[in-house]
């Protein structure tokens, strides 16, 4: 089961945080650049079992991710 926790934007950069339930419980953050008339580009897609969603999203907005910080990993799918 996947549940959206929160989403938002900063200019043309958008983030979505998900919660994945079940046996393999974790959180996922997807950050993408969305501009009118241009293809959407994924800036980061990461999972974590720690409370790192804010730190990860802030680092992406600051241009410091990837590489993914300790306690997070590259996730696949949305």
VMD Tcl script that builds the backbone (N, CA, C; Angstrom):
set m [mol new atoms 234]
animate dup $m
set s [atomselect $m all]
$s set {name element resname resid chain x y z} {
  {N N UNK 1 A 0.837 -1.171 0.000}
  {CA C UNK 1 A 0.000 0.000 0.000}
  {C C UNK 1 A 0.889 1.243 0.000}
  {N N UNK 2 A 0.517 2.242 -0.802}
  {CA C UNK 2 A 1.271 3.494 -0.867}
  {C C UNK 2 A 0.313 4.636 -0.585}
  {N N UNK 3 A 0.730 5.567 0.285}
  {CA C UNK 3 A -0.099 6.707 0.680}
  {C C UNK 3 A 0.726 7.978 0.525}
  {N N UNK 4 A 0.157 8.995 -0.135}
  {CA C UNK 4 A 0.842 10.284 -0.239}
  {C C UNK 4 A 0.763 10.996 1.100}
  {N N UNK 5 A 1.910 11.428 1.609}
  {CA C UNK 5 A 1.952 12.146 2.877}
  {C C UNK 5 A 1.806 13.647 2.664}
  {N N UNK 6 A 2.584 14.194 1.739}
  {CA C UNK 6 A 2.573 15.634 1.487}
  {C C UNK 6 A 3.233 15.889 0.136}
  {N N UNK 7 A 2.872 16.979 -0.482}
  {CA C UNK 7 A 3.536 17.398 -1.714}
  {C C UNK 7 A 3.595 18.915 -1.731}
  {N N UNK 8 A 4.494 19.436 -2.524}
  {CA C UNK 8 A 4.630 20.882 -2.607}
  {C C UNK 8 A 5.628 21.265 -3.678}
  {N N UNK 9 A 5.895 22.554 -3.785}
  {CA C UNK 9 A 6.808 23.013 -4.822}
  {C C UNK 9 A 7.648 24.180 -4.342}
  {N N UNK 10 A 8.727 24.378 -5.044}
  {CA C UNK 10 A 9.553 25.572 -4.931}
  {C C UNK 10 A 9.895 25.957 -6.358}
  {N N UNK 11 A 9.238 26.992 -6.846}
  {CA C UNK 11 A 9.360 27.415 -8.241}
  {C C UNK 11 A 8.942 26.260 -9.155}
  {N N UNK 12 A 9.835 25.797 -10.021}
  {CA C UNK 12 A 9.487 24.727 -10.959}
  {C C UNK 12 A 9.889 23.351 -10.440}
  {N N UNK 13 A 10.371 23.268 -9.201}
  {CA C UNK 13 A 10.746 21.988 -8.605}
  {C C UNK 13 A 9.649 21.536 -7.647}
  {N N UNK 14 A 9.186 20.311 -7.837}
  {CA C UNK 14 A 8.085 19.747 -7.048}
  {C C UNK 14 A 8.574 18.533 -6.280}
  {N N UNK 15 A 7.982 18.307 -5.096}
  {CA C UNK 15 A 8.300 17.098 -4.340}
  {C C UNK 15 A 7.010 16.399 -3.927}
  {N N UNK 16 A 7.105 15.083 -3.800}
  {CA C UNK 16 A 6.009 14.249 -3.289}
  {C C UNK 16 A 6.640 13.259 -2.321}
  {N N UNK 17 A 6.065 13.161 -1.131}
  {CA C UNK 17 A 6.510 12.178 -0.146}
  {C C UNK 17 A 5.442 11.100 -0.025}
  {N N UNK 18 A 5.879 9.842 -0.073}
  {CA C UNK 18 A 4.986 8.692 0.048}
  {C C UNK 18 A 5.356 7.879 1.274}
  {N N UNK 19 A 4.382 7.152 1.760}
  {CA C UNK 19 A 4.595 6.157 2.808}
  {C C UNK 19 A 4.217 4.814 2.202}
  {N N UNK 20 A 5.139 3.854 2.245}
  {CA C UNK 20 A 4.876 2.504 1.754}
  {C C UNK 20 A 4.633 1.611 2.960}
  {N N UNK 21 A 3.469 0.986 3.022}
  {CA C UNK 21 A 3.130 0.137 4.155}
  {C C UNK 21 A 3.445 -1.315 3.889}
  {N N UNK 22 A 3.144 -2.135 4.857}
  {CA C UNK 22 A 3.354 -3.567 4.727}
  {C C UNK 22 A 4.636 -4.020 5.396}
  {N N UNK 23 A 5.077 -5.202 5.021}
  {CA C UNK 23 A 6.257 -5.808 5.631}
  {C C UNK 23 A 7.519 -4.979 5.387}
  {N N UNK 24 A 7.671 -4.437 4.190}
  {CA C UNK 24 A 8.848 -3.627 3.855}
  {C C UNK 24 A 8.568 -2.142 4.006}
  {N N UNK 25 A 8.121 -1.711 5.179}
  {CA C UNK 25 A 7.705 -0.329 5.411}
  {C C UNK 25 A 8.859 0.655 5.208}
  {N N UNK 26 A 8.615 1.721 4.412}
  {CA C UNK 26 A 9.593 2.801 4.254}
  {C C UNK 26 A 8.902 4.032 3.698}
  {N N UNK 27 A 9.625 5.153 3.717}
  {CA C UNK 27 A 9.141 6.400 3.132}
  {C C UNK 27 A 9.893 6.642 1.830}
  {N N UNK 28 A 9.262 7.335 0.911}
  {CA C UNK 28 A 9.882 7.646 -0.372}
  {C C UNK 28 A 9.680 9.120 -0.691}
  {N N UNK 29 A 10.718 9.757 -1.195}
  {CA C UNK 29 A 10.645 11.151 -1.643}
  {C C UNK 29 A 10.986 11.194 -3.125}
  {N N UNK 30 A 10.126 11.829 -3.910}
  {CA C UNK 30 A 10.380 12.049 -5.332}
  {C C UNK 30 A 10.414 13.557 -5.544}
  {N N UNK 31 A 11.481 14.043 -6.168}
  {CA C UNK 31 A 11.618 15.465 -6.480}
  {C C UNK 31 A 11.822 15.571 -7.985}
  {N N UNK 32 A 11.032 16.427 -8.629}
  {CA C UNK 32 A 11.090 16.562 -10.087}
  {C C UNK 32 A 11.054 18.024 -10.493}
  {N N UNK 33 A 11.669 18.299 -11.645}
  {CA C UNK 33 A 11.633 19.637 -12.236}
  {C C UNK 33 A 10.533 19.621 -13.294}
  {N N UNK 34 A 9.552 20.522 -13.136}
  {CA C UNK 34 A 8.385 20.558 -14.031}
  {C C UNK 34 A 8.294 21.950 -14.635}
  {N N UNK 35 A 8.491 22.027 -15.948}
  {CA C UNK 35 A 8.388 23.296 -16.659}
  {C C UNK 35 A 7.419 23.144 -17.812}
  {N N UNK 36 A 6.617 24.147 -18.036}
  {CA C UNK 36 A 5.628 24.116 -19.108}
  {C C UNK 36 A 6.308 23.882 -20.455}
  {N N UNK 37 A 5.800 22.907 -21.203}
  {CA C UNK 37 A 6.312 22.616 -22.533}
  {C C UNK 37 A 7.583 21.798 -22.564}
  {N N UNK 38 A 8.112 21.424 -21.412}
  {CA C UNK 38 A 9.343 20.631 -21.354}
  {C C UNK 38 A 9.050 19.293 -20.685}
  {N N UNK 39 A 9.841 18.278 -21.012}
  {CA C UNK 39 A 9.648 16.994 -20.335}
  {C C UNK 39 A 9.950 17.125 -18.837}
  {N N UNK 40 A 9.248 16.355 -18.030}
  {CA C UNK 40 A 9.495 16.335 -16.587}
  {C C UNK 40 A 10.800 15.591 -16.336}
  {N N UNK 41 A 11.675 16.167 -15.519}
  {CA C UNK 41 A 12.928 15.486 -15.190}
  {C C UNK 41 A 12.966 15.189 -13.693}
  {N N UNK 42 A 13.227 13.932 -13.377}
  {CA C UNK 42 A 13.323 13.506 -11.983}
  {C C UNK 42 A 14.683 13.924 -11.433}
  {N N UNK 43 A 14.672 14.721 -10.376}
  {CA C UNK 43 A 15.911 15.168 -9.739}
  {C C UNK 43 A 16.378 14.178 -8.684}
  {N N UNK 44 A 15.438 13.530 -8.006}
  {CA C UNK 44 A 15.771 12.529 -6.988}
  {C C UNK 44 A 14.567 11.630 -6.769}
  {N N UNK 45 A 14.852 10.382 -6.455}
  {CA C UNK 45 A 13.829 9.393 -6.128}
  {C C UNK 45 A 14.469 8.486 -5.087}
  {N N UNK 46 A 14.174 8.733 -3.819}
  {CA C UNK 46 A 14.896 8.049 -2.750}
  {C C UNK 46 A 13.958 7.460 -1.713}
  {N N UNK 47 A 14.417 6.394 -1.091}
  {CA C UNK 47 A 13.696 5.769 0.006}
  {C C UNK 47 A 14.487 5.907 1.290}
  {N N UNK 48 A 13.787 5.809 2.425}
  {CA C UNK 48 A 14.436 5.863 3.732}
  {C C UNK 48 A 13.540 5.205 4.776}
  {N N UNK 49 A 14.148 4.696 5.825}
  {CA C UNK 49 A 13.394 4.202 6.976}
  {C C UNK 49 A 13.602 5.134 8.159}
  {N N UNK 50 A 14.364 6.209 7.950}
  {CA C UNK 50 A 14.616 7.217 8.983}
  {C C UNK 50 A 13.853 8.489 8.649}
  {N N UNK 51 A 13.839 9.416 9.571}
  {CA C UNK 51 A 13.145 10.686 9.374}
  {C C UNK 51 A 14.040 11.653 8.600}
  {N N UNK 52 A 14.276 11.340 7.320}
  {CA C UNK 52 A 15.198 12.128 6.502}
  {C C UNK 52 A 14.529 12.800 5.310}
  {N N UNK 53 A 13.213 12.783 5.226}
  {CA C UNK 53 A 12.539 13.342 4.052}
  {C C UNK 53 A 12.820 14.834 3.883}
  {N N UNK 54 A 12.756 15.607 4.959}
  {CA C UNK 54 A 13.025 17.056 4.882}
  {C C UNK 54 A 14.462 17.314 4.461}
  {N N UNK 55 A 15.407 16.656 5.124}
  {CA C UNK 55 A 16.824 16.864 4.821}
  {C C UNK 55 A 17.131 16.481 3.380}
  {N N UNK 56 A 16.571 15.379 2.915}
  {CA C UNK 56 A 16.790 14.935 1.543}
  {C C UNK 56 A 16.224 15.944 0.550}
  {N N UNK 57 A 14.985 16.373 0.761}
  {CA C UNK 57 A 14.345 17.320 -0.154}
  {C C UNK 57 A 15.088 18.651 -0.170}
  {N N UNK 58 A 15.489 19.148 0.994}
  {CA C UNK 58 A 16.264 20.393 1.062}
  {C C UNK 58 A 17.585 20.263 0.313}
  {N N UNK 59 A 18.249 19.120 0.444}
  {CA C UNK 59 A 19.519 18.902 -0.249}
  {C C UNK 59 A 19.326 18.872 -1.763}
  {N N UNK 60 A 18.230 18.283 -2.227}
  {CA C UNK 60 A 17.945 18.275 -3.669}
  {C C UNK 60 A 17.733 19.703 -4.153}
  {N N UNK 61 A 16.925 20.482 -3.440}
  {CA C UNK 61 A 16.684 21.876 -3.821}
  {C C UNK 61 A 17.990 22.684 -3.829}
  {N N UNK 62 A 18.944 22.330 -2.975}
  {CA C UNK 62 A 20.234 23.027 -2.905}
  {C C UNK 62 A 21.236 22.507 -3.938}
  {N N UNK 63 A 20.843 21.474 -4.711}
  {CA C UNK 63 A 21.725 20.924 -5.736}
  {C C UNK 63 A 22.781 19.972 -5.209}
  {N N UNK 64 A 22.581 19.404 -4.011}
  {CA C UNK 64 A 23.581 18.527 -3.388}
  {C C UNK 64 A 23.239 17.045 -3.481}
  {N N UNK 65 A 22.130 16.709 -4.095}
  {CA C UNK 65 A 21.707 15.307 -4.240}
  {C C UNK 65 A 21.346 15.084 -5.696}
  {N N UNK 66 A 21.740 13.998 -6.346}
  {CA C UNK 66 A 22.560 12.926 -5.830}
  {C C UNK 66 A 24.013 13.349 -5.636}
  {N N UNK 67 A 24.832 12.613 -4.899}
  {CA C UNK 67 A 24.592 11.297 -4.322}
  {C C UNK 67 A 23.636 11.369 -3.131}
  {N N UNK 68 A 23.002 10.249 -2.891}
  {CA C UNK 68 A 22.041 10.185 -1.795}
  {C C UNK 68 A 22.769 10.126 -0.453}
  {N N UNK 69 A 22.280 10.872 0.546}
  {CA C UNK 69 A 22.954 10.892 1.850}
  {C C UNK 69 A 22.806 9.568 2.595}
  {N N UNK 70 A 23.674 9.327 3.593}
  {CA C UNK 70 A 23.556 8.111 4.399}
  {C C UNK 70 A 22.154 7.985 4.997}
  {N N UNK 71 A 21.649 6.769 5.004}
  {CA C UNK 71 A 20.311 6.512 5.529}
  {C C UNK 71 A 19.236 6.565 4.463}
  {N N UNK 72 A 19.630 6.861 3.221}
  {CA C UNK 72 A 18.684 6.871 2.098}
  {C C UNK 72 A 19.253 6.015 0.974}
  {N N UNK 73 A 18.424 5.660 0.027}
  {CA C UNK 73 A 18.864 4.870 -1.122}
  {C C UNK 73 A 18.063 5.285 -2.344}
  {N N UNK 74 A 18.623 4.999 -3.517}
  {CA C UNK 74 A 17.924 5.271 -4.771}
  {C C UNK 74 A 16.726 4.337 -4.861}
  {N N UNK 75 A 15.551 4.904 -5.074}
  {CA C UNK 75 A 14.325 4.112 -5.201}
  {C C UNK 75 A 13.924 4.056 -6.671}
  {N N UNK 76 A 13.092 3.101 -7.004}
  {CA C UNK 76 A 12.622 2.944 -8.371}
  {C C UNK 76 A 11.109 2.973 -8.372}
  {N N UNK 77 A 10.535 3.556 -9.395}
  {CA C UNK 77 A 9.084 3.663 -9.481}
  {C C UNK 77 A 8.572 4.788 -8.618}
  {N N UNK 78 A 7.336 5.095 -8.816}
  {CA C UNK 78 A 6.705 6.173 -8.059}
  {C C UNK 78 A 5.549 5.592 -7.322}
}
mol reanalyze $m
mol bondsrecalc $m
mol representation Tube
mol addrep $m
